[in-house]
Amino acid sequence: MNDIRRTILWVIFGFSMVLLWDQWQIHNGQRPTFFPQPAAPTAKPSEAPGASAPAAAGTAASAVPAPVVSGQQTSASAVPSHQATAAPARQQVEVKTDVLRLRFDTEGGSLVHSAFVKYADLNARDKGFVLFDESKERVYLAQSGWIGAAGTSLPNHKTTMTLAPGERELKAGQDSLELRFESPEVSGLQWIKTYVLKRGAYDITVRHELINKSANSQTAQLYLQLVRDGNKPEGESAFYSTFTGPAVYTEAKKYQKVEFSDIEKNKMEHEKQTDNGYVAMVQHYFASAWLLGQGVQREVFMRKVDTNLYSVGMIAPIEPLAPGASKTVEARLFVGPQEEKALEAIAPGLELVKDYGWFTILAKPLYWLLFELHKVINNWGWAIVALVLVIKIAFYWLNAKAYQSMAKMKAINPRIMEMRERLKDKPQEMQMAMMKIYREEKVNPMGGCFPIMVQIPVFIALYWVLLSSVEMRGAPWIGWISDLSAPDPYFLLPIVMTLTTLLQTALNPLPPDPLQAKLMWFMPLIFSVMFFFFPAGLVLYWITNNILSIAQQWMINTRMGVPPQFNLPKFK
């Protein structure tokens, strides 16, 4: 009867894990594993860049709170829509620095394409990885402009601007490059938008100067927004999921992620009014962000712009402009990889776009240690091996306690098996006799589990460090492993991982319950299958951990006079 109950419980447990995995996929924006649904279409490129004049308040994103500027209410709904009427004629210009290849549009002076020099497209390694884009496959843009009082049209990201003459490529010995766009007068206001690109930098200074050429005082608000489709990055694995979507950071509420599905349902939970922080679009390894200076009051908004098209942005009011006066608001646009050290140097909290989730407090020091080890070893694969070795040394005595408990269990296992066979028809007596043996031998059956459970958060945090670190992307280890962020092309590492996992299982004492003994073998096999599709860096870390654990267990068993032996289950 007990065996039947245990079987039913294990079946329920296994089925629950399958359902949880499927819901976790859905929660993170992946297609369900067992009941896939078609992906939402992306807005057509012909629709993507278009927009009419600023919409009247209340016509879009009506849930965003409306700020009050000089007695006139405007809101995120007034930010010009991304939907098109007829696209005006425009010009695009290519700009190159030592780390970026960018394309700007004279329509609003928007950044419509970006590629990285140091990070290749893994499907075409002769090309840089593309983040911002405006094509059939992807819509992802950085836009800005001005909002006026209701019914007033001001220069915005749909205004055709003039590009001033100047350099288009950062030359050797040159530290910065400027790109200047000038708008015509719109309602008596002229907008001058200047990009300042710096050598070795992924953050771009963007100066927005508004000049009042009218005879009247004018009020205006600057908006900055990132527009993106809701599709996951190409090539993302179905066996693990990373966040893709908008995020907001403020000193009060810290890092706040919002799923595209929550924007769809108008259930965004983020700080709406602040005078610090940034807005961002995040995906695996890369991010973009708009940053304003500390103390600049702004309203944060998110909204659905079109079919499968979303935006996140900020609206910052300026004081009324007298006739002939001008005002310059300086912002920064980050477009780059999630290099943790570089992000920390750009702005407070920007490193949080590299999201470790609940394990940030453990993951950050682990990443620091991995980074320092790489400085010495100069190979990310060997740095992973060294990091696991350091962690195993740190937990040596805790592991020793666990393996000592397992060795004691292995020593008394023949007595337990004999007793179970003798009392198999008397379950109550069997239980009492088993507890008596444990007391006599001073063995805690859970003694081998608790020390290992303590370490689980550390190894989960290390998992997220390796999964999230852009440094693993395209990084070689040895021989056939040319990219630690991609699965092993020949599956050699997953096979070794499976064998070491089974060897480790064989060295553990068999549970007295035959059903549990069988499940103890099935679970590692099922778990190992997933690793055939995991990045090589993650599999390498697991193999290293397995090998070091086997070595320590073997040494402790030998020292305690319990010769290592392989405990194989009987599948009858």
C-alpha positions in Angstrom: 0.0 0.0 0.0 2.8 2.4 0.9 4.5 1.7 -2.4 1.3 2.5 -4.3 0.8 5.8 -2.4 4.4 6.8 -3.2 4.0 5.9 -6.9 0.8 8.1 -7.1 2.6 11.0 -5.3 5.6 10.7 -7.6 3.3 10.7 -10.7 1.4 13.8 -9.3 4.8 15.5 -8.6 6.1 14.8 -12.1 2.9 16.0 -13.8 2.9 19.1 -11.6 6.5 19.9 -12.7 5.6 19.5 -16.3 2.6 22.0 -15.9 4.8 24.4 -13.9 7.4 24.3 -16.7 4.8 25.0 -19.3 3.3 27.9 -17.3 6.9 29.3 -16.7 7.4 29.3 -20.5 4.2 31.2 -21.0 5.0 33.6 -18.1 8.3 34.5 -19.7 6.8 35.1 -23.1 7.8 31.8 -24.7 5.4 29.6 -26.6 3.8 26.8 -24.5 5.7 23.6 -24.8 2.6 21.3 -25.2 -0.1 23.6 -26.5 1.7 26.1 -28.7 -0.1 29.2 -30.1 0.7 31.2 -33.2 3.0 34.2 -32.5 1.5 37.7 -32.7 2.3 39.4 -36.0 4.7 42.3 -36.0 3.6 45.7 -37.4 4.4 46.1 -41.0 7.5 48.2 -41.7 5.4 50.6 -43.8 3.3 51.3 -40.7 6.2 51.3 -38.2 7.8 54.7 -38.9 4.7 56.6 -39.6 2.8 59.1 -37.4 0.6 62.0 -37.7 0.8 65.1 -35.6 0.5 64.7 -31.8 -2.7 63.1 -30.9 -5.3 64.8 -28.7 -5.2 63.7 -25.1 -7.3 60.7 -24.4 -7.0 59.1 -27.8 -4.2 56.7 -26.8 -2.6 55.3 -23.6 -5.5 56.9 -21.6 -4.5 55.0 -18.5 -1.2 57.0 -18.2 -1.6 59.8 -15.5 -1.6 63.3 -17.1 1.0 65.8 -15.8 0.0 69.4 -15.4 2.1 72.0 -17.2 1.4 75.7 -16.8 -2.3 75.0 -16.2 -2.6 72.8 -19.3 -3.1 69.0 -19.0 -1.2 66.8 -21.4 -0.4 63.1 -21.0 1.5 60.2 -22.5 -1.5 60.0 -24.8 -0.2 63.2 -26.5 3.1 61.5 -27.5 2.7 61.2 -31.3 1.4 57.8 -32.3 3.7 55.3 -34.1 0.9 54.6 -36.6 1.3 56.0 -40.1 -0.8 58.0 -42.5 1.4 58.7 -45.5 5.2 58.5 -44.9 6.9 61.8 -46.0 10.1 61.7 -48.0 13.2 61.3 -45.8 16.9 60.7 -45.8 18.9 58.2 -43.8 22.6 58.6 -42.8 25.2 56.0 -41.7 27.4 56.9 -38.8 30.4 54.8 -37.5 32.4 54.8 -34.3 34.9 52.2 -33.0 32.1 50.2 -31.3 28.9 51.1 -33.2 27.4 51.2 -36.7 24.3 53.5 -36.6 21.7 54.7 -39.0 19.7 57.9 -38.3 16.6 59.1 -40.1 16.0 62.8 -40.8 12.4 62.2 -40.0 12.6 63.2 -36.3 16.3 62.6 -36.2 15.5 59.1 -34.9 17.9 56.2 -34.4 16.5 53.4 -36.6 19.3 50.9 -36.9 22.3 49.9 -34.8 24.9 47.2 -35.1 27.8 46.3 -32.8 31.4 46.1 -34.0 32.6 43.8 -31.1 29.5 41.5 -31.0 28.9 39.5 -34.1 25.6 38.1 -35.4 25.9 34.5 -34.5 24.1 33.5 -37.7 26.4 35.6 -39.9 29.7 36.2 -38.0 30.9 38.7 -40.6 28.2 41.1 -39.6 27.6 42.9 -36.3 24.7 42.0 -34.1 21.7 44.3 -34.9 19.7 45.7 -32.0 17.7 48.7 -33.3 16.1 47.9 -36.6 13.3 48.8 -39.0 12.6 45.9 -41.2 10.0 43.2 -42.0 11.4 41.0 -39.2 11.9 43.7 -36.5 10.7 47.1 -35.3 12.9 48.6 -32.6 13.5 52.4 -32.6 14.6 55.3 -30.4 12.5 58.4 -30.8 12.1 61.8 -29.2 10.1 65.0 -29.7 8.1 67.8 -28.1 4.5 68.0 -26.9 2.6 71.3 -26.6 -0.8 72.3 -25.3 -3.8 70.4 -26.5 -4.4 71.2 -30.2 -0.9 72.6 -30.7 1.6 70.9 -33.0 5.3 71.1 -32.1 8.4 69.5 -33.7 8.3 65.7 -33.0 9.6 62.4 -34.3 7.5 62.8 -37.4 9.0 66.2 -38.3 11.3 66.2 -41.3 14.6 67.7 -40.2 17.7 68.9 -41.9 21.1 67.2 -41.3 23.9 69.7 -40.8 27.2 69.0 -42.7 29.9 67.2 -40.7 31.9 64.0 -40.2 30.1 60.7 -40.3 32.9 58.5 -39.0 35.0 58.6 -35.9 38.6 59.0 -37.2 41.8 57.7 -35.5 42.8 60.1 -32.8 39.3 61.6 -32.6 37.5 61.2 -29.3 34.0 62.3 -30.2 31.7 62.9 -33.2 28.6 65.2 -33.4 25.5 64.8 -35.6 23.2 67.8 -35.7 19.6 67.8 -36.9 17.6 71.0 -37.3 13.8 71.2 -37.7 11.8 73.9 -39.5 9.7 76.2 -37.3 6.5 74.5 -36.1 4.1 76.7 -34.2 6.9 79.2 -33.9 9.3 76.7 -32.3 12.5 75.3 -33.8 14.1 72.1 -32.5 17.8 71.4 -32.8 18.7 67.8 -31.9 22.4 67.0 -31.5 23.9 63.5 -31.0 27.4 63.3 -29.4 29.1 59.9 -29.9 32.2 59.1 -27.9 35.1 56.7 -28.6 34.6 53.3 -26.9 31.1 54.3 -25.5 27.7 52.8 -26.0 25.9 55.7 -24.3 25.2 58.7 -26.6 24.6 62.2 -25.4 21.5 63.7 -27.0 21.0 67.5 -26.7 17.4 68.8 -27.3 17.4 72.5 -27.9 14.1 74.3 -28.3 14.1 77.9 -29.6 11.0 80.1 -29.4 10.9 82.2 -32.6 7.3 83.4 -32.1 6.1 86.6 -30.5 4.4 84.7 -27.6 5.4 82.7 -24.6 5.3 78.9 -25.3 5.0 75.8 -23.1 6.4 72.4 -24.1 7.3 69.0 -22.8 10.1 66.8 -24.1 9.3 63.1 -24.7 11.8 60.3 -25.1 10.6 56.8 -26.1 11.7 53.4 -27.2 9.4 51.6 -29.5 9.7 47.8 -30.0 7.7 44.8 -31.3 6.7 42.2 -28.7 8.6 39.3 -30.3 11.3 37.4 -28.5 14.9 37.7 -29.9 15.6 35.3 -32.7 17.2 32.0 -31.7 16.1 32.1 -28.1 16.0 28.6 -26.6 12.7 26.9 -25.6 14.5 25.2 -22.7 15.3 28.3 -20.7 13.8 31.7 -20.8 15.1 35.2 -20.3 13.1 38.5 -20.0 12.3 40.6 -23.0 10.4 43.8 -22.5 10.3 47.3 -21.0 11.7 48.2 -17.6 11.8 51.3 -15.4 14.4 52.2 -12.7 13.9 54.8 -10.0 15.7 55.3 -6.7 12.4 54.8 -4.8 11.1 51.6 -6.5 14.3 50.3 -7.9 14.1 48.0 -11.0 10.7 47.3 -12.3 10.1 44.9 -15.3 6.8 44.9 -17.2 5.7 42.1 -19.5 4.3 43.0 -22.9 1.2 41.0 -21.9 0.7 43.3 -18.9 0.8 46.3 -21.2 -1.8 44.6 -23.4 -4.0 44.1 -20.4 -3.3 47.6 -19.1 -1.9 46.2 -15.9 1.4 48.0 -15.8 2.9 48.4 -12.3 5.7 50.9 -12.3 6.4 54.3 -10.8 4.7 57.0 -12.9 6.2 60.3 -11.5 9.9 60.7 -10.6 12.9 63.0 -10.9 15.5 60.3 -11.4 16.2 56.9 -13.1 15.7 55.7 -16.6 13.4 53.7 -18.9 14.7 50.7 -20.9 14.0 48.0 -23.4 15.7 44.7 -22.3 16.4 41.4 -24.0 19.0 38.6 -23.5 22.5 40.1 -23.5 21.5 43.6 -24.8 19.5 46.6 -23.8 18.6 50.2 -24.7 17.7 53.0 -22.3 16.8 56.7 -22.2 18.4 58.5 -19.3 17.7 62.1 -18.0 19.7 64.0 -15.4 19.1 63.7 -11.7 16.5 66.1 -10.5 14.7 66.5 -13.8 11.0 65.9 -13.1 9.5 63.4 -15.6 6.4 61.2 -16.1 7.0 57.6 -17.1 4.6 55.9 -19.5 4.2 52.5 -21.2 1.6 51.8 -23.9 0.5 49.6 -26.7 1.2 51.5 -29.9 -0.1 49.1 -32.6 -0.6 45.4 -33.2 2.3 43.7 -31.4 4.1 47.1 -31.0 4.8 48.8 -27.6 6.6 51.8 -26.2 8.1 52.9 -23.0 9.2 56.5 -22.4 9.4 59.6 -20.3 7.8 63.1 -20.6 9.7 66.0 -19.1 8.2 69.5 -18.9 10.3 72.7 -19.3 9.5 76.2 -18.0 7.6 78.5 -20.3 9.8 79.9 -23.1 9.7 83.7 -23.6 9.9 85.0 -27.2 13.4 84.7 -28.4 14.4 82.4 -25.6 15.8 78.8 -25.8 16.0 75.8 -23.6 18.4 72.8 -23.9 17.6 69.5 -22.2 20.4 66.9 -22.3 19.5 63.2 -22.3 21.6 60.1 -22.9 20.7 57.2 -25.1 22.3 53.8 -24.2 22.3 51.1 -26.9 24.7 48.3 -26.2 25.6 45.0 -24.5 24.9 44.2 -20.8 28.5 44.6 -19.7 28.0 44.9 -16.0 31.1 47.0 -15.2 30.4 49.4 -18.0 26.7 49.8 -17.1 27.7 50.6 -13.5 29.9 53.4 -14.7 27.2 55.0 -16.9 24.4 55.5 -14.4 23.2 54.3 -11.0 21.1 51.1 -11.4 21.7 50.7 -15.1 23.5 47.4 -14.4 20.2 46.0 -13.3 19.1 45.5 -16.9 21.3 42.5 -16.6 18.7 40.8 -14.5 19.6 38.0 -12.0 16.1 38.0 -10.5 15.7 37.0 -6.9 19.4 35.9 -6.7 21.0 39.3 -7.4 22.5 39.5 -3.9 24.4 36.3 -4.5 24.9 36.6 -8.3 26.7 40.0 -8.2 29.6 38.8 -6.1 29.8 35.6 -8.1 30.1 37.6 -11.3 32.7 39.8 -9.7 34.8 36.8 -8.8 34.3 35.3 -12.3 35.4 38.6 -13.9 38.5 38.8 -11.7 39.4 35.1 -12.5 39.1 35.9 -16.2 41.6 38.7 -15.8 44.1 36.2 -14.7 43.2 33.2 -16.9 42.1 35.1 -20.0 39.7 32.3 -21.0 36.0 32.4 -19.9 35.7 28.6 -20.1 38.7 28.0 -17.7 37.4 30.9 -15.6 34.2 29.0 -15.1 36.1 25.9 -14.0 38.2 28.0 -11.6 35.1 29.7 -10.2 33.4 26.3 -9.4 36.6 25.1 -7.8 36.7 28.2 -5.6 33.1 27.6 -4.6 33.7 23.9 -3.8 36.7 24.9 -1.6 34.5 27.4 0.2 31.8 24.8 0.8 34.3 22.0 1.5 33.4 21.3 5.1 29.7 21.6 4.5 30.0 19.1 1.7 32.1 16.9 3.9 29.3 16.7 6.5 26.9 15.6 3.8 29.2 12.9 2.4 30.0 11.7 5.9 26.3 11.2 6.5 26.0 9.4 3.2 28.9 7.1 4.0 27.3 6.2 7.3 24.0 5.5 5.5 25.9 3.3 3.0 27.5 1.4 5.9 24.2 0.5 7.5 22.4 0.0 4.3 22.8 -3.9 4.3 21.1 -4.0 7.8 18.3 -1.8 6.5 17.7 -3.9 3.5 17.7 -7.1 5.5 15.2 -5.6 8.0 12.9 -4.4 5.3 12.8 -7.9 3.7 12.1 -9.5 7.0 9.4 -7.1 8.0 7.9 -6.3 4.6 4.5 -7.4 5.7 4.6 -5.4 8.9 5.0 -1.7 7.9 4.6 -0.3 11.4 7.2 -2.6 12.9 9.5 -1.9 9.9 9.3 1.8 10.5 10.1 1.5 14.3 13.0 -0.9 13.6 14.4 1.5 11.0 14.3 4.4 13.5 16.0 2.2 16.1 18.9 1.4 13.7 19.3 5.1 13.0 19.4 5.9 16.7 21.9 3.2 17.5 24.2 4.2 14.6 23.7 7.9 15.3 22.7 8.5 11.7 20.4 11.3 10.5 18.8 10.2 7.2 18.4 13.9 6.2 22.0 14.7 7.1 23.2 14.3 3.6 20.5 16.6 2.2 20.6 19.7 4.4 24.2 20.7 3.6 23.5 20.3 -0.1 20.2 22.3 0.1 22.1 25.2 1.7 24.3 25.4 -1.4 21.5 25.3 -3.9 20.8 29.1 -4.0 24.5 29.7 -4.7 24.5 27.4 -7.7 21.2 28.8 -9.0 22.8 32.3 -8.7 25.8 31.0 -10.6 23.5 29.5 -13.3 22.0 33.0 -13.8 25.4 34.6 -13.9 26.5 32.3 -16.7 23.2 32.6 -18.6 23.0 36.4 -18.4 26.6 37.4 -19.0 27.2 38.7 -22.5 30.9 37.9 -22.1 29.9 34.2 -22.7 28.4 35.1 -26.1 30.8 34.0 -28.8 33.5 33.2 -26.2 35.6 30.1 -27.1 36.8 27.5 -24.6 38.8 24.7 -26.2 38.7 22.7 -29.4 35.2 22.4 -30.7 33.6 24.7 -28.1 33.8 28.1 -30.0 30.8 29.7 -28.2 30.1 29.2 -24.5 26.6 30.7 -25.0 25.5 28.1 -27.6 24.9 24.4 -27.1 27.7 22.0 -27.7 27.5 21.2 -31.5 28.6 17.6 -31.0 26.8 17.0 -27.6 30.0 15.8 -26.0 29.7 18.0 -22.9 26.1 16.9 -22.2 27.0 13.3 -22.6 29.9 13.7 -20.1 27.6 15.6 -17.8 25.0 12.7 -17.9 27.7 10.1 -17.2 29.1 12.1 -14.3 25.6 12.6 -12.9 24.9 8.9 -13.1 28.3 8.1 -11.5 27.5 10.5 -8.7 24.1 8.8 -8.2 25.8 5.3 -8.2 28.1 6.4 -5.4 25.2 7.5 -3.2 23.5 4.9 -0.9 20.4 3.3 -2.3 17.2 4.4 -0.5 15.6 1.5 1.4 12.4 1.9 -0.7 12.9 0.1 -4.1 10.6 2.6 -5.8 12.6 5.5 -4.5 15.8 3.7 -5.6 14.5 3.5 -9.2 13.3 7.2 -9.2 16.8 8.2 -7.9 18.1 7.0 -11.3 15.3 8.2 -13.5 15.4 11.9 -12.3 19.1 12.6 -13.2 18.5 11.0 -16.6 15.4 13.2 -17.3 17.2 16.3 -15.9 20.3 15.6 -18.1 18.2 15.6 -21.3 17.6 19.3 -20.8 21.3 20.0 -20.8 21.7 18.8 -24.4 20.0 22.2 -25.3 21.7 24.4 -22.7 24.6 26.7 -23.4 28.0 25.0 -23.3 29.1 27.3 -20.4 26.3 26.1 -18.2 27.0 22.5 -19.0 30.7 23.0 -18.3 30.0 24.5 -14.9 27.8 21.5 -14.0 30.3 18.9 -15.2 33.0 20.6 -13.1 30.8 20.6 -10.1 30.0 16.9 -10.6 33.6 15.9 -11.0 34.7 17.8 -7.9 31.8 16.3 -5.9 32.7 12.8 -7.0 36.3 13.3 -6.0 35.4 14.7 -2.6 32.9 11.9 -1.9 35.4 9.2 -3.0 38.0 10.7 -0.7 35.7 10.9 2.4 34.3 7.4 1.9 37.8 6.0 1.7 38.9 7.9 4.8 35.9 6.6 6.8 36.6 3.0 5.9 33.6 2.7 3.6 35.0 1.6 0.3 33.4 3.4 -2.7 31.1 1.1 -4.5 28.5 1.5 -7.2 24.9 1.0 -6.0 22.9 0.0 -9.1 19.1 -0.4 -8.8 17.3 -3.5 -9.7 14.8 -2.7 -12.5 12.5 -5.7 -12.0 
